[in-house]
Amino acid sequence: MKNCCKTPDIAQKPQLKQIPIALIGNPNSGKTTLFNKLTGSRQRTGNWPGVTVEQKYGYFSHKTQQYQLIDLPGTYSLDLGQSSLDEQIAREYVKKHPDITFINIVDASTLEKSLYLTSQLRERGLQIIIVLNMMDVANKLHLQIDIPLLSEHLGCPVIAVSLNKDKDISSLYQQIEKISLSTSKQAPLTLQYQPELEDQLAARPQTISRISYLQQIETQAIESCTKHAQIDVKNDQDIELNASKLTAAQQRLHQLALAHHQEATNISQKVCQQTEKPQVSISDKIDRIALGNYTGIPLFLLMMYLLFLLSINFGGAFIDFFDLSSKALLVDGFSEVLHRLHFPTWLTIILANGMGGGIEVVATFIPIIAALYLFLTLLEESGYMSRAAFVMDRFMRKLGVSGKAFVPLIIGFGCNVPAIMATRTMDSHRERITTVLMSPFMSCGARLTVFALFSATFFPHGAQNIVFSLYIAGIGFAVLTAIILKNTLLKGEADDFLMELPDYQRPNMRNVFINTWNKLKGFVLGAGKIIVAVVMVINVLNSLGTDGSFGNDNSQNSVLSATAKAITPVFSPMGITQDNWPATVGIMTGVLAKEVVVGTLDSLYSSMDNHVRIKDTAKFDLKRDLILALETIPTNLNTAVANLADPLGLGAIQETEDLSLAAEQQSVQLKTMTAMQQRFDGKIGAFAYMLFILLYSPCVAAASAMFRETGKKWAGLGIAWSTGLAYGSATLFYQMASFQMHPLKSLFWITLILGSFGTSLWLLFRHTRQTAQIPIQVTFG
């Protein structure tokens, strides 16, 4: 959390000084809507320094003044006892920036609840502008709020709006201008605490302010609760004394929170009157179905199916267009330009195949990530996402995560990259890391292309059952990962799942498109940099020959192939022999993208017998290539519509004993499948290889997303863990399945793998801190 609350640096125009303003409020109060209204497209996103909570900031102008707007994470309070990382960031930012202006978004339909945070802000004497949002909802509930009286009680300006409907927010601009130019400060709100605490405040040293002393009391109470909840006492007298101190500390926290609760209640009762009894809302009627015992889960599964269908199938229908068009422009076209300018071959390879190829890989993820965030934002804006989390919470809690984790895992069956990025909707940092480390085990569509090739080659009967077993294995390893993390490095249970269910509402499409654009831009500019760098390295190694020549892509003469031949013995325990080195090259290029494995194997196996590769000699034609790219869109959309009942695409795996027909179906050469049958150790070796492809390091795009979302330590651990599991599982399966052929060798490897796994678990449990945490609960009765 160190330095997590620095005001973001935004490029300033030299003639104007930007005035910082922070947005703060409860989740679902309308912060994002106001942020988008004020800043429009002038937004930037990133992470708060030191953590992986998204940081969003932008700027806007009014008259001749520029303002910097910081969107703080949603929080219900500034209490120190709150464990949510979002709330910690908001609290620390308020603490370290007492001199800036805060715009506090308050939900008019739940005024009393929202004023709890407001009372904490005003007690600190901060410069506050209250934006009383959702006045239209309050009117439907027959709530009449006296705005001038509310402003009088809070001692700050209050502006009533309905951000989803009101286009004119000129009154807010006027208040921002007025408060930013004013030299006077708003007087702190003085709360009335219980007599015992008031006496202690009265006796404080005069050099310490009232609010500073209250914060000291709160800090001491938190530290006392933590200390006495963890002390291991043995005799009855010490137990009684420890319990007494723990109770006293909890009571002190209760007193502090109770004063703010009473202040919020008192103000709400004075300024808000209900003119008539409200009728049952449409949201309540919909929730009878959305949260029903018999209808909640089916509706949730339907929404997940639609999410999967839109983001993966229909979004994926545009992948070929982005792939072929970016290849035509940035790889083939760029290469043609460099060639005509007489650039040396090695530089052309680096710039066109390397950098251009890297951008091409990034471009292929644009449609599915855009479609994913478009649909996710629609669900969030409509109010359904909160219901979805509740529906699956009971099941996911057994794995140490909340119901929100289910959505990213489902998305992972289409593509791991958007699945990892979707974990940003989760509040708990611990649960977010767990879900990110689980996501790569969900078998994505790219892996299916590899499974389809091997199933057609080695399992002409029951191919779908083989592929389905791999999907189940991936789910099993994801569950295993969650259970181990829950009991070791991320020890603990899922956070108490208390979430406000906002009313259903029509999504604000401006917000939807702005949020989708910001997420997409964040991926391209963030993870995209890592992807381009890694793709450049691998593509250059794949083109560079051992003799120093270039143009050896996917051949036996490339440095990449030579490296693979050298390390192939490492994979011999899982059934890959030295003459099957192309399988090792496939593993290495699979780091780029799993679908690249098929093309690599096809190119290498088909050229092994004659050592002569037929290169593509077609003349470059930009117009032709772009037309071909455009033609893929209607074709792929028709395919997506035809496969509505098969979103995973398992129907593409067809059973046939005719190897030439199978090769045609998988778009590979017949001699490729023949070479695979000759070099893999039958069905056993093929399944072990598929198991490794399923589990080992995620592709560079997914890996870079992991680094972006969790940081270097957790991403590195996740990649090492998945690769270790892949090697161990593939070796264990192969050695057990071929035990009769070489019992002593198999016994050695089985013992080594199981021993290594057991030792790793023992070390994890040994180094895990055995600390018991007692949650601090503040209740009001």
C-alpha positions, 0 to 999 in steps of 0.5 A: 500500500506504500505510495498507493495514493499519489495523485496521478500525473497527467500531462498539463498544458503549460499555461494552466494549472490543473486543480485536482478533484476526487470522486468518492462514493458507495459502489453503484452510486453513479460515480462512473456515470458522473466521471464519464460525463465530466471527462468524456474520452479524456480518460486514462487507466492503470493500476494504483501504485503497488497494487492491482486495483484499477486506477482511473483518472481524467481531466475536464475544463470549465471556462479557462480552468482545467481540472484533474479528476480522480475516480476513487474505488467505491467504498461504504466507509473510511473505517480502518477495520475494512479489509477490502483493498478498494476501501483501503485505497480510498481511505488512504487517499482521503488521509493523504490529500486533505486539501483537495476538493471531493465530490461525494456521490450520494444515492438519494434512494438510500440516503441514510446508508449513503450519509454514513460515508458523508459524515466521515468525510465532513468530520474530517473538515474536507472540502465537499460537494454533494451530488445527490444522484438517482432523484428519479428513483427517489421520486418513484419511491415517494421520497421527498428530500429537502435539499437546502436543509440537507445542505445546512446540516452537512455544511456543504453544497448539495446538488440534486440530479439524475445522472442517467437522465439529466444532461445539464450539470451546469450547476455542478460546474458552478459549484466546482468553480466556486469552491476551487476559487474560494479561500475559506474552508468548510467547518468540520462536522462535529459528531456527538459520541458517548459520554466516556469517549467525549470526556477522553476527547475533551482531555486530549492534548491541545496540540492534537486536533479532535479528528486526529485524536479520534483516528488514534483511538481507532488505530489503537482499537484495531491493533488491540483487536488484532493482537488479542485475537491472535494471542495463544493463552493457556491458563484461565486467568490469562484467557479471561484477561485477554477476552476482556481486552478484546471486548473492550477494543471491539466496543470502542470500535462500535462506539466510533461507528455508532456515532456516524450511524446515528448522525446519518440516521438523524440527518436522514429523518430530518430532511427526508419524508416518505409521502406515501407507501411505495408499491412493489418495484419492478426490480423486486418482481424480476428478482423473484425469478433472477434469485428464485430457488428454482429459476436463479441458476437456470437464468444465470446459466442462460446469461453465461451462455449469452456472454460466452456466445457474444464474446467468443463466438460472435466476437471471434467471428472478427478474429480472422479479419483482424488477423489477416488485415493486420498481417497484410498491412504490418507483416507482408505489406511492411516487409514489401516496403522494407524490401523495396527500400533495400533494407537488409534481410535481418532488419526486415525480419526483425521489424516486419515478422518480429514487431509486425507479427507481435502487433498482429497477435495483439490485434487478434484479441481485440474483437473478443476482448471488446465483445467481452467487456461490452457484454460485461458492462451491459450486465453491470449497468443493468444491475444483473451482475450483482445477482449473478454473483449471489446465485453462485456464491454458495458453490464457489465459497467452497473454493475460497472465492465468492460467486463473482469468480464463476464468471471469469472461469466460464469465459476462460473456456473461450479465451484465457485473456479476457477471463483473467481481465474479467477478474477486475470485477472482484473486490477481494485482492486474495480472491482475485489472485486465486481466480487469475491462477485458476483461469489458465486451466480452463481449456480455451478454444485455441487448445481445442485446435491441438486436441482436434488434430491429435484426436483425429490422428490417434483416436478415430473412435470416441474422439469427443470423449477424449477431448471432454476428459481433457476439459474435465481435467482442466477443471479438476486442476483449477479446483486443486489450485484453489484448494491449495491456495486457500490452505497455504499462500492465500489462507482464509475463507471467502469474504462475507458476501454482503453486496447491495443489489441495485435496482435494474435499470436501462444501461447508459450506452455512453458509459458502456462504450466509454468503459469498453473502450478504456478496457480495450485500450488498457489491454492493447497498451498494457499487455500488448507491449509484453506480447510484441516483445516476446513475439519478436524474440520467438519469431526472430529465433524461428527465422534465424538459421544456425548458419546465420541466414534468415527465412528459415521459419518452421524449418529444421534449420532454425535456431528455434528448432536447434534449441528444441532438439537440444532440450528434447531429452527433458521431455523424454519421461513424458514419451517424446523421443529425440526423433520427435523434436518437432513436438518440442518446437510445438511446445515452444511456439505454443507460448506465442499462442496455442493455435500456433502449435498446429501450424508448427507441427504441420510445417515441420512434420511435413518436411521431415522426409525430404528436407525441402520446404515449398515456400509461398511464392505468391506475389504480395497484393494488399487489395486482394489480402484485405478483400479476403480479410473482409470476406471472412466476416460474413462466413464466420458469422454464419458459422457462429449462427450455425453453431449456436448449440455448440459454443465450444466447437466440439462438433468440429471433432468428427470421427473417421478412420480415413486419415486423408479425410481427417487431414483435410478436416483439420487443414493439415497435410496427410504426411503430417498425421502419418509422421505423428503416428510414427513418432509419438508412442501411440495413444499413450504418448499422444494423450500425454502430449495433449495433457501437457498442452492443456496445463503448461504455461499460458500463451504470452497474451494470457501471461502478460494479462496475469502480470498486469492483474497480479504483479510479477510475483504471483504471475511468475508463481502461476506460470511455474505452477502450471508448467510444473503441473503439466510436466508432472501430470504428463510424465505421471500419466505416461509412466503409469500407462506404459509401466509394463514396458519399463517397470523400473524406469516407470517406478523411478519417475512415478516416485520422483513426481509424487515425491516432488509434489508431496514435498512442495505441498509440505513446504507450502504448509510449513511456511504458511503463517498459522494466524487466526483472524477474528473478523471485527463486526460492528452492529447496530441494535 
